[in-house]
Each structure stands twice: as C-alpha cells, then as structure tokens.
Amino acid sequence: MAERQDTRLLGLRGLFIEAQRADDAMAAVVIADEALKLAPNAAWASHAVLGFRCAQGDWNGALAILDGNYTAGMIDKPTYRRQRGVLLTARAMALETENRDLARSSAMEAVKLAPTLVPAAVLAAKFESEAHQVRRAMKIIEAAWAACPHPDLADAYAHVRLGDSALQRLSRIENLAARTRDHVEGALAVARAAIDAAEFGRARAALAPFVDDPTQRVAMLMAELERTEHGDAGKAREWTLRAVRARHDPAWTADGYVSDRWRPISPVTGRLDAFQWQTPVASLPSERNSVIESSEFAEAVLAPPSRPAIPEGLVEPPRAAPAAPVVITPATLQDNEPPRPAEIAAPSAAVETPVEEAVDKPVDKPVDGPVDKAEDNRGVEAAAPPAAEPAPPLQAAAPSEAEAEADPTDEPEPPAEPAKPAETAAAAPTPLFRNRSDLAKPPETPIQAIVPIMRPPDDPGVEDDDQPRDEFAEQIAPKAQAGGWRGFWSRFGG
C-alpha cells in the first residue's frame, strides 16, 4: 500500500504503527517525516515528528513543525502562542551559557507570547535584571505571580536588584505576597526572607495560619526556625519528623510523572506543554466518607429480579420443620496422638455393663405376664455395641398362667447365661496406615514400638584416628627442615 500513490499515506500509517510496536523509534520518525511531507495536515505524523525534535533538543526544527501546524489550521491561535512560547523558553534555557544574545531574544519573545509561563518569566526577569532594568523585571514577575504563585518567581523577585540587604529583600517579598493574600506560597516566601534577615517573629507570624495542617515545606521552615532562633534541637527534630508525614507541596507534574524542574514536553507521552504546577495525584488525601451517587439506570440494572406473584389459594400454609436430632460427635484425635488408656477401656465397659443389666433385670423383678420377644430382642440389640457381633437374643423364662396360679410362691428360675460370641479367626496384623476416621478407635492388636539401635549409648564407636602405626617410624623417617633462623643455621652449618 505504501508503494501506491492513492494509498501511500495509509500504508505509511500502518508502517509507523508497526515500527512503534517494534520499539524502533528511528524508523517510526523517518516514516512520520515522509508522511508529513506527503500530507502536511496529518496530525499523527506532525505529533510524532514534533515530539522527536523536542526529545533531540532540535528546537529550531520543532518551531518549524509548529509553524506548519498553525499554517495548516491544525491548531488555533491561543494554542499556537502558548506552544511557541514553550519552545522559545526551552531554546533560551539551552542557549543561556552558549549564545546569550539568542537566549535573551528567545526569552523576551516567549514572555510576550505566554506571560503566565513561569520559566519564561523567571528567565526574562533575570536577563532584565542583568541589564539593570529592575522595573521591567519586577513587572514581568508580578504578572506571572498573579496567575500562578511559584517559589521560583519569589526568589527571582527577591534578588531582582543585586546588592540589596536581607531587610530590603524581605520588604520587597512582603509587597509581592500582599498581591495574593492567604496563599501558602506568599507565606513561605515571606518566612524564607524573614529567616535570612533574622526577623524570626515575622517568620512565625507568616507561618502561623499553616502550622495546624502543615505541608512539608512549612514543617521544614519551622524546624529551621526553631534551630536558628532558639537552638532547640529537640523541637527542630520534632518538626522534621512532622515534615516526613506531612502533605506534599505542589510540584511540576505531567501525565503522572513528577519532576523537580520544568520541562517543555512530557517524558511519558511526548506531549508539548504538559507540565503543570500542582499537587501530585498520588499525594492527595483520600475522601473516606465520599459516596458514589447511583443513577436510576444503575439501580435498575443492579436490582434483584422480581418474583412472579402466586395466588393466595395456591400457597400452602407454612409447616413446622422437624427438630433435627442432636448428634454428639466424639473429639477426634490427631494423626500423631496415641490412643488414651481411658478411651481404650471405655468401649469394653460399655459392652459389659448393658449385658449385665439385661441379665440381672429379670432376677430383681419377676415378670408377671408374657414377655414380648420382639421387645426383648430390641432391648438387647440396643445394649450391644455396634462394633461387636450381636449376641443371641435373651429371652426371659415367663411362667405360664397355670403354674402361676398353682404355685404363686415359687420364685422364677434365673435365666441362662448369654452365649459368648465365637472367637474370630487369628487377629490380622495392625496396618501401617489407618484412615483418619479410625484414629479414635482402639487398634485390634497393640502396636509395638520399634527403636532402631545403631550402637549402645555408652559405646563411642571406632575412632578414625586410631590407625596402626609404627613406633620406630619417627626415628627412621628423615627429619623435616626447620624453619626460621634454626633452619638457616642447620642449612648453613650442615
């Protein structure tokens, strides 16, 4: 598409996007420059080339691109004046030490195009002050201060006349701060000049309205004031700690990027005139009690679905839910906890006690009437534990009616002893691993503890150093050469 004349601009746009995805800045700029020559009103190409010129410090090329955008009708006149003032200020700052004449002319033109631009006003006032044009410099700073109070403007206003004393600078700063009353920048400028002039009372009076909720600069000035006036290191340290936790002061911010100095373009997006003097978003306090107002549409979307109405005749009356049986679960043991002796003996006692009671109950109280076999069987089955095999049903020998009438004084014969369950086969060995549900149950066979005995505790073992050695080896073996002065004499004397 880039090779055809009718689709060449569209093809260059696609190649530019692919170069950006590949992080090839040089190729992207070349493609954008070619597209700008083909179509001077292409906004994407103009923005890319302008950002590249500013990043490279080619301010003359950036000014040419900006003039072309204004000629093509891409930007209006106020925007053109503001952006041209930004580019001229950047060129003046770059040429301040190399070409002061061009830097001065650029700063003067920039402050005419953008009088509220803080860097342009500071630089222009500096050049006017060096030329002994104090009144012009003061007017430039006062115009910019009325629009945006800034500490750089206050510093330039204080030193607008070279050779003034600290008291003269304080008086000048107080006049500047009076133009914007109750502003924190004016109070900070007055406090700074008062501390330099050793007027500590005036410094405290200037900072008094902002002490309850100080910013970092206010807290640091209070720390300096305590240290300079009273020499109180404790209070100075306290104010320094408050400065760490205090609110942030305004700073140059662009697209979430915070800088300590002004820059003509944003390093994030390459946008021209992106930096603003404001409090960073990350340091703003959050409103805890703020509530997002809901709209009617959101309430309709988030509302629960409505249920269809049911006729009254079809609605069943509410029924009482049956009471759930109470189940008492025994406490489970841990995997590594051995069964307790009381828990092992408890099941056996539970098995023996019901059977004895079932056997002794007919003896204590004779049965007058016939005994129901089914009820007797249920009683014995309830007494038997669930784990053991059920014992055969016990039947109490009930005397017949004829025998009861014939001999009422005779006592009934005791019932026969319950049959013992048959012994099971040989007990199986205890498994190495059991289920978690079986941990509370006693094992069928006791688990023997196996302690591997590597060596007796009183046997230290065979030491590796006890090797057979020849007691005459030291006498036969050649002696090692002595070191130090002894070795020297042995070698020297033979």
C-alpha positions as CSV (number, residue, x, y, z in Angstrom):
1,M,0.0,0.0,0.0
2,A,2.9,2.4,0.7
3,E,4.1,2.0,-2.9
4,R,0.8,3.1,-4.5
5,Q,0.1,6.8,-4.8
6,D,-3.6,6.6,-3.8
7,T,-2.9,4.5,-0.6
8,R,0.6,5.7,0.2
9,L,-0.4,7.7,3.3
10,L,-2.5,4.9,4.7
11,G,0.4,2.5,4.1
12,L,2.9,4.8,5.9
13,R,0.4,5.0,8.8
14,G,0.5,1.2,9.1
15,L,4.3,1.1,8.8
16,F,4.5,3.8,11.5
17,I,2.3,1.7,13.9
18,E,4.4,-1.4,13.3
19,A,7.6,0.5,14.0
20,Q,6.1,1.7,17.2
21,R,5.2,-1.8,18.2
22,A,8.7,-2.9,17.5
23,D,10.2,-0.1,19.6
24,D,12.1,1.2,16.6
25,A,12.0,5.0,17.2
26,M,14.3,5.9,14.3
27,A,12.2,4.1,11.7
28,A,9.0,5.5,13.1
29,V,10.3,9.1,12.9
30,V,11.6,8.6,9.3
31,I,8.2,7.2,8.3
32,A,6.3,10.1,10.0
33,D,8.6,12.7,8.4
34,E,7.9,11.2,5.0
35,A,4.2,11.2,5.7
36,L,4.4,14.8,6.9
37,K,6.0,15.8,3.6
38,L,3.3,14.0,1.7
39,A,0.4,15.4,3.8
40,P,1.3,18.4,6.0
41,N,-2.1,18.2,7.8
42,A,-1.5,14.7,9.0
43,A,-1.9,15.1,12.8
44,W,-0.3,11.7,13.7
45,A,2.8,12.5,11.6
46,S,3.1,16.1,12.9
47,H,2.8,14.9,16.6
48,A,5.4,12.2,16.1
49,V,7.9,14.5,14.4
50,L,7.4,17.3,16.8
51,G,7.9,15.0,19.8
52,F,11.1,13.6,18.2
53,R,12.5,17.1,17.5
54,C,11.9,18.2,21.1
55,A,13.4,15.0,22.5
56,Q,16.5,15.5,20.5
57,G,16.8,19.2,21.5
58,D,16.2,20.4,18.0
59,W,14.2,23.5,19.0
60,N,14.5,25.2,15.6
61,G,13.1,22.1,13.9
62,A,10.3,21.9,16.5
63,L,9.4,25.6,15.8
64,A,9.3,24.9,12.1
65,I,6.9,22.0,12.7
66,L,4.7,24.1,14.9
67,D,4.6,26.9,12.4
68,G,3.5,24.3,9.8
69,N,0.7,23.1,12.0
70,Y,-0.6,26.6,12.5
71,T,-0.5,27.3,8.8
72,A,-2.3,24.0,8.0
73,G,-5.1,25.0,10.5
74,M,-4.4,22.1,12.9
75,I,-4.2,24.4,16.0
76,D,-5.8,27.7,16.9
77,K,-4.0,30.9,17.7
78,P,-4.0,30.8,21.5
79,T,-2.6,27.3,21.4
80,Y,0.0,28.3,18.9
81,R,1.1,31.2,21.0
82,R,1.4,29.1,24.1
83,Q,3.3,26.3,22.5
84,R,5.6,28.7,20.6
85,G,6.4,30.4,24.0
86,V,7.2,27.0,25.5
87,L,9.6,26.1,22.6
88,L,11.2,29.5,22.8
89,T,11.7,29.2,26.5
90,A,13.3,25.8,26.0
91,R,15.7,27.2,23.4
92,A,16.6,30.1,25.7
93,M,17.4,27.7,28.6
94,A,19.5,25.6,26.3
95,L,21.5,28.6,24.9
96,E,21.8,30.6,28.2
97,T,25.5,29.8,28.5
98,E,26.4,29.4,24.9
99,N,24.6,32.2,23.0
100,R,23.3,34.7,25.5
101,D,22.0,37.1,22.8
102,L,19.9,34.5,21.1
103,A,18.8,33.2,24.6
104,R,17.8,36.7,25.6
105,S,15.8,37.4,22.5
106,S,14.1,34.0,22.8
107,A,13.1,34.6,26.4
108,M,11.7,38.1,25.7
109,E,9.6,36.8,22.8
110,A,8.5,33.8,25.0
111,V,7.3,36.1,27.8
112,K,5.3,38.2,25.4
113,L,3.6,35.1,23.9
114,A,3.0,33.4,27.2
115,P,3.2,35.9,30.1
116,T,2.0,33.4,32.7
117,L,4.6,30.8,31.8
118,V,6.7,30.6,35.0
119,P,10.1,29.5,33.4
120,A,9.8,32.2,30.7
121,A,9.0,34.9,33.3
122,V,11.9,33.9,35.5
123,L,14.4,33.8,32.7
124,A,13.2,37.1,31.2
125,A,13.4,38.8,34.6
126,K,16.9,37.5,35.0
127,F,18.0,39.0,31.7
128,E,16.3,42.3,32.5
129,S,17.9,42.4,35.9
130,E,21.4,41.9,34.4
131,A,20.7,44.8,32.1
132,H,19.7,46.9,35.1
133,Q,16.1,47.1,34.0
134,V,14.7,46.4,37.5
135,R,11.2,47.9,36.9
136,R,10.7,45.8,33.8
137,A,11.9,42.6,35.6
138,M,9.5,43.3,38.6
139,K,6.6,43.8,36.3
140,I,7.2,40.6,34.4
141,I,7.4,38.6,37.7
142,E,4.3,40.4,39.2
143,A,2.2,39.4,36.1
144,A,3.2,35.8,36.3
145,W,2.8,35.7,40.1
146,A,-0.8,36.9,39.9
147,A,-1.6,34.0,37.6
148,C,0.5,31.3,39.4
149,P,2.4,31.9,42.6
150,H,5.6,30.0,42.4
151,P,8.7,29.8,44.6
152,D,11.0,30.5,41.6
153,L,9.2,33.7,41.0
154,A,9.5,34.8,44.6
155,D,13.3,34.0,44.6
156,A,13.7,36.0,41.3
157,Y,11.7,38.9,42.8
158,A,13.8,39.0,46.0
159,H,17.1,39.1,44.0
160,V,15.9,41.4,41.2
161,R,18.3,44.1,42.4
162,L,21.8,42.9,43.0
163,G,23.5,44.1,46.2
164,D,20.3,44.6,48.3
165,S,20.4,43.7,52.0
166,A,18.3,41.0,53.6
167,L,15.9,43.5,55.1
168,Q,15.4,45.1,51.7
169,R,14.6,41.7,50.1
170,L,12.2,41.0,53.0
171,S,10.3,44.2,52.3
172,R,10.1,43.5,48.6
173,I,8.8,40.0,49.2
174,E,6.1,41.2,51.6
175,N,4.9,43.6,48.8
176,L,4.7,40.7,46.4
177,A,2.9,38.4,48.9
178,A,0.3,41.1,49.5
179,R,-0.9,40.7,46.0
180,T,-2.1,37.2,46.8
181,R,-3.2,37.2,50.4
182,D,-3.7,33.9,52.3
183,H,-1.7,32.0,49.8
184,V,0.8,29.5,51.1
185,E,3.5,30.4,48.5
186,G,3.4,34.0,49.7
187,A,3.7,33.0,53.4
188,L,6.6,30.6,52.6
189,A,8.4,33.4,50.6
190,V,8.0,35.9,53.5
191,A,9.2,33.3,56.1
192,R,12.2,32.5,54.0
193,A,13.2,36.1,53.6
194,A,12.5,36.8,57.3
195,I,14.7,33.9,58.5
196,D,17.5,35.2,56.2
197,A,17.0,38.7,57.8
198,A,16.9,37.2,61.4
199,E,13.3,38.5,61.8
200,F,12.1,35.4,63.5
201,G,8.9,37.0,64.8
202,R,7.7,38.0,61.3
203,A,8.6,34.5,60.1
204,R,6.4,32.9,62.8
205,A,3.6,35.3,62.0
206,A,3.7,34.4,58.4
207,L,3.6,30.6,59.0
208,A,1.1,30.7,61.9
209,P,-2.0,30.1,59.7
210,F,-0.5,26.9,58.2
211,V,1.0,25.3,61.3
212,D,-2.0,23.2,62.2
213,D,-2.0,21.4,58.9
214,P,1.5,22.0,57.5
215,T,3.0,20.9,54.3
216,Q,6.5,19.6,54.0
217,R,8.0,23.0,53.2
218,V,6.1,24.6,56.1
219,A,7.4,22.0,58.6
220,M,11.0,22.3,57.3
221,L,10.9,26.1,57.7
222,M,9.6,25.7,61.2
223,A,12.4,23.2,62.0
224,E,14.9,25.7,60.7
225,L,13.3,28.5,62.7
226,E,13.5,26.5,65.9
227,R,17.1,25.6,65.3
228,T,18.2,29.1,64.3
229,E,16.3,31.2,66.8
230,H,16.4,29.1,70.0
231,G,19.0,26.4,69.1
232,D,16.4,23.8,70.2
233,A,17.4,20.6,68.5
234,G,14.6,18.7,70.1
235,K,11.8,20.8,68.6
236,A,13.7,21.0,65.3
237,R,13.8,17.2,65.2
238,E,10.1,17.1,66.0
239,W,9.3,19.4,63.1
240,T,11.5,17.4,60.8
241,L,9.5,14.2,61.7
242,R,6.3,16.0,61.1
243,A,7.7,17.0,57.6
244,V,8.1,13.4,56.8
245,R,4.4,12.7,57.5
246,A,3.1,16.0,56.2
247,R,1.3,16.7,52.9
248,H,3.3,17.1,49.8
249,D,3.8,20.5,48.2
250,P,2.9,21.3,44.6
251,A,5.4,20.1,42.0
252,W,5.8,20.0,38.2
253,T,3.6,17.1,37.1
254,A,2.8,15.7,33.7
255,D,0.9,12.5,32.9
256,G,1.6,11.1,36.4
257,Y,5.4,12.0,36.2
258,V,6.7,14.3,38.9
259,S,9.8,16.4,38.2
260,D,11.8,18.8,40.3
261,R,12.1,21.2,37.3
262,W,10.1,22.3,34.4
263,R,10.4,20.5,31.0
264,P,8.9,21.5,27.7
265,I,7.5,18.1,26.9
266,S,6.2,15.1,28.8
267,P,8.7,12.2,29.0
268,V,5.8,9.8,29.1
269,T,3.7,10.8,26.1
270,G,5.9,13.4,24.4
271,R,3.1,15.9,24.7
272,L,4.1,19.6,24.4
273,D,3.4,21.9,27.3
274,A,2.3,19.0,29.5
275,F,3.9,20.1,32.9
276,Q,1.6,21.9,35.3
277,W,2.4,23.2,38.8
278,Q,0.1,21.2,41.0
279,T,0.0,18.7,43.9
280,P,0.8,15.2,42.7
281,V,-2.2,12.9,42.5
282,A,-0.5,10.2,44.5
283,S,-0.1,12.5,47.5
284,L,-3.7,13.8,47.6
285,P,-5.7,12.7,50.6
286,S,-8.5,10.2,50.0
287,E,-12.1,11.1,50.9
288,R,-13.1,8.3,53.2
289,N,-16.7,9.4,53.5
290,S,-17.3,10.0,49.8
291,V,-20.1,8.0,48.2
292,I,-20.6,7.5,44.6
293,E,-24.1,8.6,43.7
294,S,-26.1,5.9,42.0
295,S,-28.1,6.6,38.9
296,E,-31.5,5.3,38.0
297,F,-30.1,3.2,35.2
298,A,-27.6,1.6,37.6
299,E,-30.3,0.9,40.2
300,A,-32.4,-0.8,37.5
301,V,-29.5,-2.9,36.4
302,L,-28.4,-3.9,39.9
303,A,-31.9,-4.5,41.2
304,P,-32.7,-8.2,42.1
305,P,-35.1,-10.0,39.7
306,S,-38.7,-9.7,40.7
307,R,-40.5,-13.0,41.5
308,P,-43.9,-13.6,39.9
309,A,-46.9,-13.2,42.3
310,I,-48.6,-16.5,43.4
311,P,-52.3,-16.6,44.0
312,E,-53.3,-16.9,47.6
313,G,-55.3,-20.1,47.0
314,L,-52.3,-22.0,45.7
315,V,-50.0,-21.1,48.5
316,E,-49.5,-23.9,51.1
317,P,-49.6,-23.0,54.7
318,P,-46.2,-23.0,56.4
319,R,-45.2,-26.2,58.1
320,A,-43.1,-26.5,61.2
321,A,-39.8,-28.1,60.3
322,P,-39.0,-31.2,62.3
323,A,-36.4,-30.8,65.0
324,A,-33.1,-32.1,63.9
325,P,-31.6,-34.8,66.1
326,V,-28.7,-33.8,68.3
327,V,-25.6,-35.7,67.3
328,I,-22.7,-35.6,69.7
329,T,-19.5,-36.4,67.9
330,P,-16.5,-37.5,69.9
331,A,-13.4,-35.4,69.8
332,T,-11.1,-36.7,67.1
333,L,-7.5,-37.4,67.8
334,Q,-4.6,-36.0,65.9
335,D,-2.6,-38.2,63.5
336,N,0.4,-38.4,65.7
337,E,-1.5,-38.7,69.1
338,P,-1.7,-42.2,70.6
339,P,-5.0,-43.5,71.9
340,R,-5.6,-42.7,75.6
341,P,-6.0,-45.6,78.1
342,A,-9.3,-44.3,79.3
343,E,-10.7,-44.3,75.8
344,I,-9.5,-47.9,75.2
345,A,-11.2,-49.1,78.4
346,A,-14.4,-47.2,77.8
347,P,-15.8,-49.3,75.0
348,S,-15.2,-52.6,76.9
349,A,-17.0,-51.2,79.9
350,A,-19.8,-50.0,77.6
351,V,-20.1,-53.5,76.2
352,E,-20.1,-55.3,79.6
353,T,-22.5,-53.1,81.5
354,P,-25.6,-53.3,79.4
355,V,-25.4,-57.1,79.2
356,E,-25.1,-57.5,82.9
357,E,-28.0,-55.1,83.4
358,A,-30.0,-57.1,80.9
359,V,-29.2,-60.3,82.7
360,D,-29.8,-59.0,86.2
361,K,-33.0,-57.2,85.4
362,P,-35.4,-60.2,85.3
363,V,-33.8,-61.6,88.5
364,D,-34.5,-58.4,90.5
365,K,-38.1,-58.1,89.3
366,P,-40.0,-61.1,88.2
367,V,-42.2,-60.9,85.1
368,D,-45.9,-61.3,85.8
369,G,-47.1,-61.5,82.3
370,P,-45.9,-62.9,79.0
371,V,-42.8,-61.1,77.6
372,D,-42.8,-59.9,74.1
373,K,-39.9,-61.4,72.2
374,A,-39.5,-58.6,69.8
375,E,-39.2,-56.0,72.6
376,D,-36.8,-58.2,74.4
377,N,-34.6,-58.6,71.3
378,R,-34.7,-54.8,70.6
379,G,-33.5,-54.1,74.2
380,V,-30.6,-56.5,73.9
381,E,-29.6,-55.2,70.5
382,A,-29.6,-51.6,71.7
383,A,-27.4,-52.5,74.6
384,A,-24.8,-54.3,72.4
385,P,-22.0,-52.1,70.9
386,P,-22.2,-51.6,67.1
387,A,-18.6,-52.9,66.6
388,A,-19.1,-56.3,68.2
389,E,-21.1,-59.1,66.8
390,P,-24.7,-59.1,68.1
391,A,-25.3,-61.6,70.9
392,P,-28.2,-64.1,70.6
393,P,-31.4,-62.6,71.9
394,L,-32.1,-63.2,75.6
395,Q,-35.5,-64.5,76.4
396,A,-36.7,-64.4,80.0
397,A,-38.5,-67.6,81.1
398,A,-42.0,-66.4,81.7
399,P,-44.1,-68.8,83.8
400,S,-47.4,-69.9,82.4
401,E,-50.7,-68.9,83.9
402,A,-51.4,-72.4,85.2
403,E,-48.1,-72.6,87.0
404,A,-48.6,-69.1,88.4
405,E,-52.0,-70.0,89.8
406,A,-50.8,-73.3,91.1
407,D,-47.7,-72.2,93.0
408,P,-47.6,-68.4,93.3
409,T,-44.9,-68.5,96.0
410,D,-42.4,-70.2,93.8
411,E,-39.7,-68.0,92.6
412,P,-38.9,-68.0,88.8
413,E,-35.7,-69.7,87.8
414,P,-32.9,-67.4,86.8
415,P,-32.3,-67.1,83.0
416,A,-29.5,-68.9,81.3
417,E,-26.2,-67.1,80.8
418,P,-25.8,-65.3,77.5
419,A,-23.9,-67.2,74.9
420,K,-20.4,-65.8,74.3
421,P,-19.6,-64.8,70.7
422,A,-17.5,-67.3,68.9
423,E,-13.8,-66.4,68.7
424,T,-12.9,-64.9,65.4
425,A,-10.1,-66.1,63.3
426,A,-6.5,-65.2,64.1
427,A,-6.1,-61.4,64.6
428,A,-4.8,-59.7,61.5
429,P,-1.6,-57.6,61.8
430,T,-2.1,-53.9,62.5
431,P,-1.9,-51.9,59.3
432,L,0.9,-49.4,59.0
433,F,-1.6,-46.7,57.8
434,R,-5.1,-46.1,59.1
435,N,-7.9,-43.9,58.0
436,R,-8.5,-40.6,59.8
437,S,-11.9,-41.8,60.9
438,D,-10.3,-44.9,62.6
439,L,-7.9,-42.9,64.8
440,A,-10.4,-42.7,67.7
441,K,-10.9,-46.4,67.7
442,P,-8.5,-48.6,69.6
443,P,-6.4,-50.9,67.5
444,E,-7.2,-54.6,67.4
445,T,-3.7,-55.5,68.3
446,P,-1.2,-53.3,70.2
447,I,1.4,-51.6,68.1
448,Q,4.8,-52.4,69.3
449,A,7.3,-49.6,69.4
450,I,10.4,-50.3,67.4
451,V,13.5,-48.4,68.3
452,P,16.4,-48.9,65.9
453,I,19.5,-49.5,67.9
454,M,22.5,-48.4,65.9
455,R,25.0,-48.7,68.8
456,P,24.8,-48.8,72.5
457,P,24.7,-45.3,74.1
458,D,27.9,-46.0,76.1
459,D,29.9,-47.2,73.1
460,P,31.7,-44.3,71.5
461,G,32.5,-46.4,68.4
462,V,35.7,-46.8,66.5
463,E,37.6,-43.6,66.1
464,D,39.1,-42.9,62.7
465,D,42.3,-41.7,64.3
466,D,43.2,-45.0,65.9
467,Q,45.2,-46.3,63.0
468,P,48.0,-48.8,63.5
469,R,51.4,-47.0,63.5
470,D,55.0,-48.0,63.8
471,E,56.6,-46.6,66.9
472,F,60.0,-46.6,65.2
473,A,58.8,-44.7,62.1
474,E,59.5,-41.3,63.7
475,Q,63.1,-42.3,64.4
476,I,63.8,-43.7,60.9
477,A,62.0,-41.1,58.8
478,P,64.0,-38.1,57.7
479,K,63.5,-35.0,59.8
480,A,61.7,-32.1,58.3
481,Q,63.6,-29.0,57.6
482,A,63.4,-26.5,60.4
483,G,62.1,-23.0,59.7
484,G,63.3,-19.6,60.7
485,W,66.8,-18.9,62.0
486,R,67.1,-22.6,63.1
487,G,66.6,-23.8,59.6
488,F,69.1,-21.2,58.3
489,W,71.8,-22.4,60.7
490,S,71.1,-26.0,60.0
491,R,71.5,-25.4,56.3
492,F,74.4,-23.1,56.7
493,G,76.3,-25.2,59.2
494,G,75.5,-28.6,57.8
